[in-house]
Amino acid sequence: MPNNAGPIYSSLKLLGTNVILDSLCEGNELNRRLTSLGFTPGIGIEIVQNYGFGPMIVNVRGTRIALGRGEAAKIFVQKEE
């Protein structure tokens, strides 16, 4: 069943949540960087650390990556079904 709530910012997800990358927004430079790190639409992402401040740590393709709040706010995700 599709998630009708639409995409949300990854920075709002809780610790241990598994999500699917929906899209990246803004900035060619940031999009290139995130794509080179494995952030591509449809890929699964696990939220490893998200305290609501400071860096957010995610697991993408078996690699842990630290994202600043500004970077995480530009990643739209959907809840994994």
PyMOL Python script that loads the backbone (N, CA, C, O; Angstrom):
from pymol import cmd

cmd.read_pdbstr("""\
ATOM      1  N   MET A   1       0.848  -1.175   0.000  1.00  0.00           N
ATOM      2  CA  MET A   1       0.000   0.000   0.000  1.00  0.00           C
ATOM      3  C   MET A   1       0.891   1.235   0.000  1.00  0.00           C
ATOM      4  O   MET A   1       1.777   1.328   0.850  1.00  0.00           O
ATOM      5  N   PRO A   2       0.703   2.179  -0.902  1.00  0.00           N
ATOM      6  CA  PRO A   2       1.551   3.359  -0.986  1.00  0.00           C
ATOM      7  C   PRO A   2       1.361   4.281   0.210  1.00  0.00           C
ATOM      8  O   PRO A   2       0.283   4.351   0.801  1.00  0.00           O
ATOM      9  N   ASN A   3       2.439   4.987   0.549  1.00  0.00           N
ATOM     10  CA  ASN A   3       2.401   5.950   1.639  1.00  0.00           C
ATOM     11  C   ASN A   3       1.887   7.273   1.081  1.00  0.00           C
ATOM     12  O   ASN A   3       2.606   7.954   0.350  1.00  0.00           O
ATOM     13  N   ASN A   4       0.668   7.641   1.412  1.00  0.00           N
ATOM     14  CA  ASN A   4       0.062   8.858   0.878  1.00  0.00           C
ATOM     15  C   ASN A   4       0.491  10.121   1.593  1.00  0.00           C
ATOM     16  O   ASN A   4       0.129  11.220   1.173  1.00  0.00           O
ATOM     17  N   ALA A   5       1.250   9.986   2.658  1.00  0.00           N
ATOM     18  CA  ALA A   5       1.689  11.153   3.415  1.00  0.00           C
ATOM     19  C   ALA A   5       2.711  11.969   2.625  1.00  0.00           C
ATOM     20  O   ALA A   5       2.905  13.151   2.912  1.00  0.00           O
ATOM     21  N   GLY A   6       3.356  11.371   1.652  1.00  0.00           N
ATOM     22  CA  GLY A   6       4.356  12.073   0.860  1.00  0.00           C
ATOM     23  C   GLY A   6       5.708  12.064   1.547  1.00  0.00           C
ATOM     24  O   GLY A   6       5.830  11.633   2.694  1.00  0.00           O
ATOM     25  N   PRO A   7       6.720  12.539   0.843  1.00  0.00           N
ATOM     26  CA  PRO A   7       8.071  12.529   1.396  1.00  0.00           C
ATOM     27  C   PRO A   7       8.236  13.518   2.541  1.00  0.00           C
ATOM     28  O   PRO A   7       7.579  14.558   2.582  1.00  0.00           O
ATOM     29  N   ILE A   8       9.123  13.178   3.469  1.00  0.00           N
ATOM     30  CA  ILE A   8       9.448  14.079   4.574  1.00  0.00           C
ATOM     31  C   ILE A   8      10.965  14.216   4.664  1.00  0.00           C
ATOM     32  O   ILE A   8      11.703  13.436   4.062  1.00  0.00           O
ATOM     33  N   TYR A   9      11.422  15.204   5.414  1.00  0.00           N
ATOM     34  CA  TYR A   9      12.856  15.417   5.604  1.00  0.00           C
ATOM     35  C   TYR A   9      13.456  14.298   6.436  1.00  0.00           C
ATOM     36  O   TYR A   9      12.854  13.874   7.422  1.00  0.00           O
ATOM     37  N   SER A  10      14.637  13.811   6.055  1.00  0.00           N
ATOM     38  CA  SER A  10      15.296  12.757   6.817  1.00  0.00           C
ATOM     39  C   SER A  10      15.666  13.226   8.215  1.00  0.00           C
ATOM     40  O   SER A  10      15.750  12.407   9.131  1.00  0.00           O
ATOM     41  N   SER A  11      15.891  14.525   8.404  1.00  0.00           N
ATOM     42  CA  SER A  11      16.299  15.036   9.714  1.00  0.00           C
ATOM     43  C   SER A  11      15.197  14.896  10.763  1.00  0.00           C
ATOM     44  O   SER A  11      15.460  15.057  11.955  1.00  0.00           O
ATOM     45  N   LEU A  12      13.958  14.595  10.334  1.00  0.00           N
ATOM     46  CA  LEU A  12      12.851  14.447  11.271  1.00  0.00           C
ATOM     47  C   LEU A  12      12.633  13.003  11.703  1.00  0.00           C
ATOM     48  O   LEU A  12      11.783  12.749  12.556  1.00  0.00           O
ATOM     49  N   LYS A  13      13.364  12.061  11.150  1.00  0.00           N
ATOM     50  CA  LYS A  13      13.164  10.657  11.472  1.00  0.00           C
ATOM     51  C   LYS A  13      13.881  10.274  12.759  1.00  0.00           C
ATOM     52  O   LYS A  13      14.887  10.877  13.132  1.00  0.00           O
ATOM     53  N   LEU A  14      13.347   9.264  13.428  1.00  0.00           N
ATOM     54  CA  LEU A  14      13.873   8.822  14.710  1.00  0.00           C
ATOM     55  C   LEU A  14      14.950   7.757  14.566  1.00  0.00           C
ATOM     56  O   LEU A  14      15.053   7.080  13.542  1.00  0.00           O
ATOM     57  N   LEU A  15      15.744   7.629  15.612  1.00  0.00           N
ATOM     58  CA  LEU A  15      16.806   6.636  15.694  1.00  0.00           C
ATOM     59  C   LEU A  15      16.272   5.244  15.389  1.00  0.00           C
ATOM     60  O   LEU A  15      15.202   4.870  15.871  1.00  0.00           O
ATOM     61  N   GLY A  16      17.003   4.480  14.598  1.00  0.00           N
ATOM     62  CA  GLY A  16      16.636   3.111  14.280  1.00  0.00           C
ATOM     63  C   GLY A  16      15.599   2.965  13.182  1.00  0.00           C
ATOM     64  O   GLY A  16      15.237   1.843  12.828  1.00  0.00           O
ATOM     65  N   THR A  17      15.114   4.066  12.636  1.00  0.00           N
ATOM     66  CA  THR A  17      14.105   4.021  11.583  1.00  0.00           C
ATOM     67  C   THR A  17      14.756   3.649  10.255  1.00  0.00           C
ATOM     68  O   THR A  17      15.838   4.136   9.928  1.00  0.00           O
ATOM     69  N   ASN A  18      14.099   2.794   9.503  1.00  0.00           N
ATOM     70  CA  ASN A  18      14.534   2.470   8.139  1.00  0.00           C
ATOM     71  C   ASN A  18      13.633   3.216   7.175  1.00  0.00           C
ATOM     72  O   ASN A  18      12.407   3.154   7.272  1.00  0.00           O
ATOM     73  N   VAL A  19      14.256   3.925   6.240  1.00  0.00           N
ATOM     74  CA  VAL A  19      13.516   4.736   5.278  1.00  0.00           C
ATOM     75  C   VAL A  19      14.063   4.490   3.876  1.00  0.00           C
ATOM     76  O   VAL A  19      15.113   3.870   3.705  1.00  0.00           O
ATOM     77  N   ILE A  20      13.344   4.981   2.889  1.00  0.00           N
ATOM     78  CA  ILE A  20      13.784   4.897   1.496  1.00  0.00           C
ATOM     79  C   ILE A  20      13.954   6.307   0.963  1.00  0.00           C
ATOM     80  O   ILE A  20      13.071   7.150   1.122  1.00  0.00           O
ATOM     81  N   LEU A  21      15.093   6.561   0.330  1.00  0.00           N
ATOM     82  CA  LEU A  21      15.356   7.886  -0.204  1.00  0.00           C
ATOM     83  C   LEU A  21      14.380   8.175  -1.335  1.00  0.00           C
ATOM     84  O   LEU A  21      14.275   7.408  -2.293  1.00  0.00           O
ATOM     85  N   ASP A  22      13.671   9.286  -1.213  1.00  0.00           N
ATOM     86  CA  ASP A  22      12.706   9.703  -2.231  1.00  0.00           C
ATOM     87  C   ASP A  22      13.369  10.656  -3.220  1.00  0.00           C
ATOM     88  O   ASP A  22      13.302  10.442  -4.431  1.00  0.00           O
ATOM     89  N   SER A  23      14.011  11.710  -2.708  1.00  0.00           N
ATOM     90  CA  SER A  23      14.656  12.682  -3.594  1.00  0.00           C
ATOM     91  C   SER A  23      15.620  13.560  -2.801  1.00  0.00           C
ATOM     92  O   SER A  23      15.579  13.625  -1.573  1.00  0.00           O
ATOM     93  N   LEU A  24      16.482  14.226  -3.549  1.00  0.00           N
ATOM     94  CA  LEU A  24      17.407  15.215  -2.992  1.00  0.00           C
ATOM     95  C   LEU A  24      16.948  16.574  -3.488  1.00  0.00           C
ATOM     96  O   LEU A  24      16.478  16.694  -4.620  1.00  0.00           O
ATOM     97  N   CYS A  25      17.076  17.596  -2.658  1.00  0.00           N
ATOM     98  CA  CYS A  25      16.644  18.910  -3.106  1.00  0.00           C
ATOM     99  C   CYS A  25      17.801  19.892  -3.051  1.00  0.00           C
ATOM    100  O   CYS A  25      18.682  19.795  -2.196  1.00  0.00           O
ATOM    101  N   GLU A  26      17.780  20.826  -3.968  1.00  0.00           N
ATOM    102  CA  GLU A  26      18.697  21.966  -4.026  1.00  0.00           C
ATOM    103  C   GLU A  26      20.160  21.615  -4.235  1.00  0.00           C
ATOM    104  O   GLU A  26      20.638  20.569  -3.797  1.00  0.00           O
ATOM    105  N   GLY A  27      20.832  22.482  -4.889  1.00  0.00           N
ATOM    106  CA  GLY A  27      22.285  22.505  -4.969  1.00  0.00           C
ATOM    107  C   GLY A  27      22.931  21.364  -5.731  1.00  0.00           C
ATOM    108  O   GLY A  27      22.935  20.224  -5.266  1.00  0.00           O
ATOM    109  N   ASN A  28      23.471  21.661  -6.886  1.00  0.00           N
ATOM    110  CA  ASN A  28      24.170  20.645  -7.666  1.00  0.00           C
ATOM    111  C   ASN A  28      25.364  20.074  -6.922  1.00  0.00           C
ATOM    112  O   ASN A  28      25.622  18.872  -6.993  1.00  0.00           O
ATOM    113  N   GLU A  29      26.097  20.922  -6.208  1.00  0.00           N
ATOM    114  CA  GLU A  29      27.286  20.456  -5.496  1.00  0.00           C
ATOM    115  C   GLU A  29      26.917  19.449  -4.417  1.00  0.00           C
ATOM    116  O   GLU A  29      27.551  18.398  -4.309  1.00  0.00           O
ATOM    117  N   LEU A  30      25.901  19.755  -3.616  1.00  0.00           N
ATOM    118  CA  LEU A  30      25.459  18.826  -2.572  1.00  0.00           C
ATOM    119  C   LEU A  30      24.911  17.551  -3.198  1.00  0.00           C
ATOM    120  O   LEU A  30      25.204  16.457  -2.714  1.00  0.00           O
ATOM    121  N   ASN A  31      24.123  17.667  -4.261  1.00  0.00           N
ATOM    122  CA  ASN A  31      23.577  16.478  -4.925  1.00  0.00           C
ATOM    123  C   ASN A  31      24.694  15.573  -5.445  1.00  0.00           C
ATOM    124  O   ASN A  31      24.616  14.352  -5.308  1.00  0.00           O
ATOM    125  N   ARG A  32      25.722  16.161  -6.034  1.00  0.00           N
ATOM    126  CA  ARG A  32      26.856  15.364  -6.525  1.00  0.00           C
ATOM    127  C   ARG A  32      27.551  14.648  -5.385  1.00  0.00           C
ATOM    128  O   ARG A  32      27.879  13.467  -5.491  1.00  0.00           O
ATOM    129  N   ARG A  33      27.777  15.370  -4.285  1.00  0.00           N
ATOM    130  CA  ARG A  33      28.451  14.778  -3.127  1.00  0.00           C
ATOM    131  C   ARG A  33      27.647  13.611  -2.563  1.00  0.00           C
ATOM    132  O   ARG A  33      28.190  12.531  -2.330  1.00  0.00           O
ATOM    133  N   LEU A  34      26.352  13.832  -2.346  1.00  0.00           N
ATOM    134  CA  LEU A  34      25.507  12.780  -1.777  1.00  0.00           C
ATOM    135  C   LEU A  34      25.382  11.588  -2.719  1.00  0.00           C
ATOM    136  O   LEU A  34      25.389  10.440  -2.273  1.00  0.00           O
ATOM    137  N   THR A  35      25.268  11.851  -4.015  1.00  0.00           N
ATOM    138  CA  THR A  35      25.182  10.762  -4.987  1.00  0.00           C
ATOM    139  C   THR A  35      26.465   9.942  -4.984  1.00  0.00           C
ATOM    140  O   THR A  35      26.414   8.715  -5.065  1.00  0.00           O
ATOM    141  N   SER A  36      27.609  10.601  -4.892  1.00  0.00           N
ATOM    142  CA  SER A  36      28.886   9.874  -4.872  1.00  0.00           C
ATOM    143  C   SER A  36      29.043   9.044  -3.593  1.00  0.00           C
ATOM    144  O   SER A  36      29.809   8.081  -3.570  1.00  0.00           O
ATOM    145  N   LEU A  37      28.322   9.415  -2.534  1.00  0.00           N
ATOM    146  CA  LEU A  37      28.348   8.647  -1.284  1.00  0.00           C
ATOM    147  C   LEU A  37      27.322   7.508  -1.286  1.00  0.00           C
ATOM    148  O   LEU A  37      27.251   6.742  -0.325  1.00  0.00           O
ATOM    149  N   GLY A  38      26.531   7.391  -2.352  1.00  0.00           N
ATOM    150  CA  GLY A  38      25.580   6.293  -2.461  1.00  0.00           C
ATOM    151  C   GLY A  38      24.129   6.670  -2.245  1.00  0.00           C
ATOM    152  O   GLY A  38      23.263   5.796  -2.247  1.00  0.00           O
ATOM    153  N   PHE A  39      23.841   7.949  -2.058  1.00  0.00           N
ATOM    154  CA  PHE A  39      22.461   8.405  -1.877  1.00  0.00           C
ATOM    155  C   PHE A  39      21.791   8.540  -3.242  1.00  0.00           C
ATOM    156  O   PHE A  39      21.922   9.566  -3.910  1.00  0.00           O
ATOM    157  N   THR A  40      21.082   7.509  -3.642  1.00  0.00           N
ATOM    158  CA  THR A  40      20.352   7.531  -4.896  1.00  0.00           C
ATOM    159  C   THR A  40      18.894   7.180  -4.629  1.00  0.00           C
ATOM    160  O   THR A  40      18.615   6.407  -3.712  1.00  0.00           O
ATOM    161  N   PRO A  41      17.958   7.723  -5.399  1.00  0.00           N
ATOM    162  CA  PRO A  41      16.537   7.450  -5.157  1.00  0.00           C
ATOM    163  C   PRO A  41      16.240   5.950  -5.119  1.00  0.00           C
ATOM    164  O   PRO A  41      16.696   5.183  -5.967  1.00  0.00           O
ATOM    165  N   GLY A  42      15.464   5.559  -4.110  1.00  0.00           N
ATOM    166  CA  GLY A  42      15.067   4.166  -3.952  1.00  0.00           C
ATOM    167  C   GLY A  42      15.944   3.361  -3.017  1.00  0.00           C
ATOM    168  O   GLY A  42      15.584   2.242  -2.652  1.00  0.00           O
ATOM    169  N   ILE A  43      17.085   3.899  -2.620  1.00  0.00           N
ATOM    170  CA  ILE A  43      18.010   3.166  -1.745  1.00  0.00           C
ATOM    171  C   ILE A  43      17.520   3.224  -0.301  1.00  0.00           C
ATOM    172  O   ILE A  43      16.961   4.232   0.131  1.00  0.00           O
ATOM    173  N   GLY A  44      17.730   2.148   0.435  1.00  0.00           N
ATOM    174  CA  GLY A  44      17.352   2.102   1.843  1.00  0.00           C
ATOM    175  C   GLY A  44      18.367   2.827   2.708  1.00  0.00           C
ATOM    176  O   GLY A  44      19.572   2.749   2.469  1.00  0.00           O
ATOM    177  N   ILE A  45      17.867   3.534   3.717  1.00  0.00           N
ATOM    178  CA  ILE A  45      18.715   4.272   4.655  1.00  0.00           C
ATOM    179  C   ILE A  45      18.273   3.920   6.062  1.00  0.00           C
ATOM    180  O   ILE A  45      17.079   3.925   6.361  1.00  0.00           O
ATOM    181  N   GLU A  46      19.236   3.612   6.935  1.00  0.00           N
ATOM    182  CA  GLU A  46      18.938   3.380   8.347  1.00  0.00           C
ATOM    183  C   GLU A  46      19.425   4.581   9.148  1.00  0.00           C
ATOM    184  O   GLU A  46      20.575   4.997   9.004  1.00  0.00           O
ATOM    185  N   ILE A  47      18.563   5.139   9.988  1.00  0.00           N
ATOM    186  CA  ILE A  47      18.957   6.251  10.848  1.00  0.00           C
ATOM    187  C   ILE A  47      19.668   5.659  12.067  1.00  0.00           C
ATOM    188  O   ILE A  47      19.032   5.007  12.895  1.00  0.00           O
ATOM    189  N   VAL A  48      20.977   5.881  12.185  1.00  0.00           N
ATOM    190  CA  VAL A  48      21.777   5.316  13.268  1.00  0.00           C
ATOM    191  C   VAL A  48      21.806   6.253  14.471  1.00  0.00           C
ATOM    192  O   VAL A  48      21.721   5.798  15.611  1.00  0.00           O
ATOM    193  N   GLN A  49      21.926   7.560  14.227  1.00  0.00           N
ATOM    194  CA  GLN A  49      21.961   8.544  15.315  1.00  0.00           C
ATOM    195  C   GLN A  49      21.238   9.803  14.873  1.00  0.00           C
ATOM    196  O   GLN A  49      21.514  10.356  13.809  1.00  0.00           O
ATOM    197  N   ASN A  50      20.307  10.248  15.708  1.00  0.00           N
ATOM    198  CA  ASN A  50      19.597  11.496  15.434  1.00  0.00           C
ATOM    199  C   ASN A  50      19.081  12.053  16.748  1.00  0.00           C
ATOM    200  O   ASN A  50      17.974  11.727  17.178  1.00  0.00           O
ATOM    201  N   TYR A  51      19.882  12.890  17.383  1.00  0.00           N
ATOM    202  CA  TYR A  51      19.509  13.469  18.673  1.00  0.00           C
ATOM    203  C   TYR A  51      18.717  14.763  18.531  1.00  0.00           C
ATOM    204  O   TYR A  51      18.275  15.327  19.532  1.00  0.00           O
ATOM    205  N   GLY A  52      18.533  15.243  17.302  1.00  0.00           N
ATOM    206  CA  GLY A  52      17.808  16.489  17.093  1.00  0.00           C
ATOM    207  C   GLY A  52      18.724  17.707  17.060  1.00  0.00           C
ATOM    208  O   GLY A  52      18.276  18.824  16.803  1.00  0.00           O
ATOM    209  N   PHE A  53      20.000  17.486  17.319  1.00  0.00           N
ATOM    210  CA  PHE A  53      21.019  18.541  17.227  1.00  0.00           C
ATOM    211  C   PHE A  53      22.324  17.855  16.853  1.00  0.00           C
ATOM    212  O   PHE A  53      22.477  16.650  17.049  1.00  0.00           O
ATOM    213  N   GLY A  54      23.251  18.614  16.320  1.00  0.00           N
ATOM    214  CA  GLY A  54      24.525  18.027  15.915  1.00  0.00           C
ATOM    215  C   GLY A  54      24.353  17.137  14.694  1.00  0.00           C
ATOM    216  O   GLY A  54      23.292  17.122  14.071  1.00  0.00           O
ATOM    217  N   PRO A  55      25.411  16.391  14.353  1.00  0.00           N
ATOM    218  CA  PRO A  55      25.345  15.575  13.139  1.00  0.00           C
ATOM    219  C   PRO A  55      24.380  14.403  13.273  1.00  0.00           C
ATOM    220  O   PRO A  55      24.114  13.902  14.366  1.00  0.00           O
ATOM    221  N   MET A  56      23.877  13.994  12.135  1.00  0.00           N
ATOM    222  CA  MET A  56      23.002  12.830  12.042  1.00  0.00           C
ATOM    223  C   MET A  56      23.816  11.733  11.366  1.00  0.00           C
ATOM    224  O   MET A  56      24.466  11.985  10.352  1.00  0.00           O
ATOM    225  N   ILE A  57      23.790  10.524  11.909  1.00  0.00           N
ATOM    226  CA  ILE A  57      24.548   9.424  11.325  1.00  0.00           C
ATOM    227  C   ILE A  57      23.573   8.437  10.705  1.00  0.00           C
ATOM    228  O   ILE A  57      22.616   8.002  11.345  1.00  0.00           O
ATOM    229  N   VAL A  58      23.830   8.089   9.445  1.00  0.00           N
ATOM    230  CA  VAL A  58      22.980   7.155   8.719  1.00  0.00           C
ATOM    231  C   VAL A  58      23.830   6.024   8.156  1.00  0.00           C
ATOM    232  O   VAL A  58      25.037   6.168   7.965  1.00  0.00           O
ATOM    233  N   ASN A  59      23.180   4.907   7.897  1.00  0.00           N
ATOM    234  CA  ASN A  59      23.833   3.768   7.272  1.00  0.00           C
ATOM    235  C   ASN A  59      23.271   3.639   5.862  1.00  0.00           C
ATOM    236  O   ASN A  59      22.081   3.384   5.677  1.00  0.00           O
ATOM    237  N   VAL A  60      24.137   3.816   4.872  1.00  0.00           N
ATOM    238  CA  VAL A  60      23.748   3.730   3.464  1.00  0.00           C
ATOM    239  C   VAL A  60      24.656   2.716   2.784  1.00  0.00           C
ATOM    240  O   VAL A  60      25.877   2.872   2.791  1.00  0.00           O
ATOM    241  N   ARG A  61      24.074   1.692   2.205  1.00  0.00           N
ATOM    242  CA  ARG A  61      24.834   0.666   1.483  1.00  0.00           C
ATOM    243  C   ARG A  61      25.945   0.066   2.337  1.00  0.00           C
ATOM    244  O   ARG A  61      27.031  -0.228   1.837  1.00  0.00           O
ATOM    245  N   GLY A  62      25.666  -0.117   3.641  1.00  0.00           N
ATOM    246  CA  GLY A  62      26.633  -0.734   4.539  1.00  0.00           C
ATOM    247  C   GLY A  62      27.699   0.200   5.071  1.00  0.00           C
ATOM    248  O   GLY A  62      28.631  -0.255   5.735  1.00  0.00           O
ATOM    249  N   THR A  63      27.595   1.483   4.804  1.00  0.00           N
ATOM    250  CA  THR A  63      28.579   2.465   5.265  1.00  0.00           C
ATOM    251  C   THR A  63      27.895   3.519   6.127  1.00  0.00           C
ATOM    252  O   THR A  63      26.844   4.045   5.762  1.00  0.00           O
ATOM    253  N   ARG A  64      28.502   3.824   7.275  1.00  0.00           N
ATOM    254  CA  ARG A  64      27.968   4.883   8.132  1.00  0.00           C
ATOM    255  C   ARG A  64      28.491   6.231   7.654  1.00  0.00           C
ATOM    256  O   ARG A  64      29.685   6.406   7.412  1.00  0.00           O
ATOM    257  N   ILE A  65      27.567   7.178   7.525  1.00  0.00           N
ATOM    258  CA  ILE A  65      27.911   8.505   7.017  1.00  0.00           C
ATOM    259  C   ILE A  65      27.325   9.543   7.956  1.00  0.00           C
ATOM    260  O   ILE A  65      26.151   9.470   8.317  1.00  0.00           O
ATOM    261  N   ALA A  66      28.146  10.516   8.353  1.00  0.00           N
ATOM    262  CA  ALA A  66      27.679  11.623   9.189  1.00  0.00           C
ATOM    263  C   ALA A  66      27.230  12.759   8.283  1.00  0.00           C
ATOM    264  O   ALA A  66      27.947  13.160   7.366  1.00  0.00           O
ATOM    265  N   LEU A  67      26.038  13.270   8.550  1.00  0.00           N
ATOM    266  CA  LEU A  67      25.477  14.385   7.787  1.00  0.00           C
ATOM    267  C   LEU A  67      25.219  15.548   8.724  1.00  0.00           C
ATOM    268  O   LEU A  67      24.727  15.357   9.837  1.00  0.00           O
ATOM    269  N   GLY A  68      25.545  16.742   8.283  1.00  0.00           N
ATOM    270  CA  GLY A  68      25.175  17.928   9.039  1.00  0.00           C
ATOM    271  C   GLY A  68      23.669  18.126   8.964  1.00  0.00           C
ATOM    272  O   GLY A  68      23.012  17.574   8.082  1.00  0.00           O
ATOM    273  N   ARG A  69      23.126  18.900   9.872  1.00  0.00           N
ATOM    274  CA  ARG A  69      21.681  19.163   9.881  1.00  0.00           C
ATOM    275  C   ARG A  69      21.198  19.761   8.566  1.00  0.00           C
ATOM    276  O   ARG A  69      20.133  19.391   8.071  1.00  0.00           O
ATOM    277  N   GLY A  70      21.972  20.684   7.996  1.00  0.00           N
ATOM    278  CA  GLY A  70      21.579  21.313   6.736  1.00  0.00           C
ATOM    279  C   GLY A  70      21.536  20.316   5.598  1.00  0.00           C
ATOM    280  O   GLY A  70      20.642  20.375   4.755  1.00  0.00           O
ATOM    281  N   GLU A  71      22.503  19.389   5.564  1.00  0.00           N
ATOM    282  CA  GLU A  71      22.513  18.353   4.535  1.00  0.00           C
ATOM    283  C   GLU A  71      21.324  17.410   4.703  1.00  0.00           C
ATOM    284  O   GLU A  71      20.631  17.093   3.736  1.00  0.00           O
ATOM    285  N   ALA A  72      21.097  16.970   5.928  1.00  0.00           N
ATOM    286  CA  ALA A  72      20.004  16.030   6.202  1.00  0.00           C
ATOM    287  C   ALA A  72      18.647  16.647   5.872  1.00  0.00           C
ATOM    288  O   ALA A  72      17.728  15.942   5.454  1.00  0.00           O
ATOM    289  N   ALA A  73      18.521  17.951   6.056  1.00  0.00           N
ATOM    290  CA  ALA A  73      17.247  18.627   5.783  1.00  0.00           C
ATOM    291  C   ALA A  73      16.934  18.699   4.293  1.00  0.00           C
ATOM    292  O   ALA A  73      15.812  19.035   3.913  1.00  0.00           O
ATOM    293  N   LYS A  74      17.913  18.388   3.447  1.00  0.00           N
ATOM    294  CA  LYS A  74      17.696  18.438   2.000  1.00  0.00           C
ATOM    295  C   LYS A  74      17.505  17.052   1.398  1.00  0.00           C
ATOM    296  O   LYS A  74      17.497  16.893   0.177  1.00  0.00           O
ATOM    297  N   ILE A  75      17.350  16.049   2.262  1.00  0.00           N
ATOM    298  CA  ILE A  75      17.107  14.686   1.806  1.00  0.00           C
ATOM    299  C   ILE A  75      15.674  14.325   2.158  1.00  0.00           C
ATOM    300  O   ILE A  75      15.301  14.324   3.331  1.00  0.00           O
ATOM    301  N   PHE A  76      14.869  14.017   1.147  1.00  0.00           N
ATOM    302  CA  PHE A  76      13.476  13.618   1.373  1.00  0.00           C
ATOM    303  C   PHE A  76      13.385  12.095   1.357  1.00  0.00           C
ATOM    304  O   PHE A  76      13.932  11.439   0.471  1.00  0.00           O
ATOM    305  N   VAL A  77      12.692  11.547   2.339  1.00  0.00           N
ATOM    306  CA  VAL A  77      12.571  10.099   2.468  1.00  0.00           C
ATOM    307  C   VAL A  77      11.120   9.692   2.639  1.00  0.00           C
ATOM    308  O   VAL A  77      10.257  10.518   2.933  1.00  0.00           O
ATOM    309  N   GLN A  78      10.867   8.405   2.448  1.00  0.00           N
ATOM    310  CA  GLN A  78       9.563   7.829   2.727  1.00  0.00           C
ATOM    311  C   GLN A  78       9.780   6.628   3.638  1.00  0.00           C
ATOM    312  O   GLN A  78      10.814   5.963   3.564  1.00  0.00           O
ATOM    313  N   LYS A  79       8.813   6.355   4.486  1.00  0.00           N
ATOM    314  CA  LYS A  79       8.930   5.231   5.392  1.00  0.00           C
ATOM    315  C   LYS A  79       8.988   3.940   4.601  1.00  0.00           C
ATOM    316  O   LYS A  79       8.249   3.743   3.637  1.00  0.00           O
ATOM    317  N   GLU A  80       9.895   3.054   5.037  1.00  0.00           N
ATOM    318  CA  GLU A  80      10.032   1.765   4.382  1.00  0.00           C
ATOM    319  C   GLU A  80       8.801   0.918   4.657  1.00  0.00           C
ATOM    320  O   GLU A  80       8.310   0.888   5.786  1.00  0.00           O
ATOM    321  N   GLU A  81       8.303   0.240   3.656  1.00  0.00           N
ATOM    322  CA  GLU A  81       7.090  -0.571   3.819  1.00  0.00           C
ATOM    323  C   GLU A  81       7.430  -1.996   4.105  1.00  0.00           C
ATOM    324  O   GLU A  81       6.534  -2.823   4.271  1.00  0.00           O
TER     325      GLU A  81
END
""", "prot")
cmd.dss("prot")
cmd.show_as("cartoon", "prot")
cmd.util.cbc("prot")
cmd.orient("prot")
